[in-house]
Amino acid sequence: MDFIDRKILTALQEDATISVAELADRVGLSQTPCWKRVQRLEAQGVILGRVALVSPEKIGLGLTVFVQIEIPDHSVHGLDRFARAVTAMPEVMEFYRMAGDVDYLMRVVVADMGDYDRFYKKLIEDFQLKTVTSRFAMERIKSTTAFRVPETAT
């Protein structure tokens, strides 16, 4: 990945709706080579997709909850079963298996406390969980989807 590829990634993270002509102009290429680079970055899995970012509050999803979970079953089957079930829950925006004193960390976005309570009951319905700790966000201070593209990306 060279300097131009990094410029393309930075520009597309700022606005994926820009035209190929605008993108090519920003990165100093003509349109065809620029488009070929974008296609190559997609084929290599560097660009995972292009999406519209939506304000959760504007669509009635005003509560963000960070949930830490410890599970008693650390067998491969138990981990896979839990991961499949949680991944299917649309309220879960991010889901990580962790190292350390908790097994999982997830970011859940719901309408309100009642909605979270329904989510929580659904979560514990099929699984014997050791602990579930919920932390409620009071204010979103920074939220971004754009990564800083290192100068020497691998």
N, C-alpha and C positions, 0 to 999 in steps of 0.2 A: 504494500500500500504506500503510495507516494503522496507528495504534498497536495497534488490536485485532488486525489481521492479524499484526503482529509478535509479539504475545502468543500467538496461536494457533500460529505457527511454533515459537516457543520451547517451548511446552508439548508439542507433538507430537514435537519432537526429544527431549525428556526421556522421554516414554512415549507411543508411538503406539497403545497398546492401551486407553487411557482411553476411557470412554464419551463420547458426545456431551454427555450431561447434565453429567458432570464437567468436560469441556472448557469448556462454556458457562459453568459456574459459575466456573471459574478466570479466564476472560477477561471476565466481567461481561455476558454476553448470555443471551438465552433460547435454547433448543435449535435452533429452526428457523433463525433468522438465523445462528447459529454454524455449523450444518451447511452452509448455503448458502455461507458464506465459505470453508469447507474445500473444498467442491466447486469453487468459483471458483479457489482457489489451485491445485488439481489441474489444472483445465482450462487455466490459464495456464502450466502447467509449473513453477510455483514448488515445489510438492510433487511430487517425482518418483515416489514410491512409499512404501509402509510395509512394513518388514521386521522380522524377528526377528534380533537380534544374537547370534552364537554364539561361545563361547569356543573358539578354535582348539586350545588345549591339551587341552580336554576331549573333542575328537573326534579326537585323535591327530595334530594338525598343529602340532608344536612348534618348527619352524624358520622364521624369517622372514629373507628375503634381499633386499637392495636391489641391483638389478642395473643397471649403467650400460652402455650399448651405443653403439658408433660403427659406422655402416654405410658402405660405400664407394659404394653406389648411391643418390644423392639425386634420382633422377628421380621424377616423380609416380607412375609405374607401380611403381617400386621401393619407394617409401614406402608406397603403398597395399597392395601385396602383403605387405610385412612387417607392417604394422599389422593386416591381416585375420588373418594367421597367428597373431600373438601374442595378439590379442583372443580367439581361439578356445581358448587354453590355459587350462584351469580353475585352474591353480596361480597365474596372474597375477591379483592382486587389484586392482592399480592400474597404469596404463600411461600415461606422458606423453611427448609429443614435446617436446624441450627446445631452448632457445636456449643457445649457448655451446659449450663444448668437448666435450660429449657430445650424441648425437642423441636418445637415449631413456633414460628412467629408469622402472624398474618395481619394484613390491613383489610378491615371490613368497612364497607360504606353502606349505610342504611338511612332510612328516612328519619327515624326518631328512636327513643328508648323502647317503645313498644315493639317496633320493628326489630330492634336488636334482640329483645327478649325472645321473639319468635325464632330468630336465627339461632340464638343460643340453645333453645330447646331442641331445635332440629339437629344441631351439632352434637348434643349429648345423648340424643335418642338412641343411636345405633352404636355408640362407642363408650367403652369404659375408660374414662379419662382420669388421670391422676390429679392434675390441677389445670384449671383454666383461670387465667388472670386477664381481666379486661381493663384497658386504660383508654379513657375517653378524651379525644382531642378537643380542646376548647377553642383553638384558633389555628388556622393553617398559615404559617408565616412564610414558608417557601415550599413550592411544589414544582418540580420540573420533570420533564421526560428526556431532556437533552443531555447527553453525555459530553464531557469535555473530551475532545478527540486528541489523544496524545500525539506529539510530534513524531514519535517513533512507534506507531501502532504496529502490532504484530499480526 
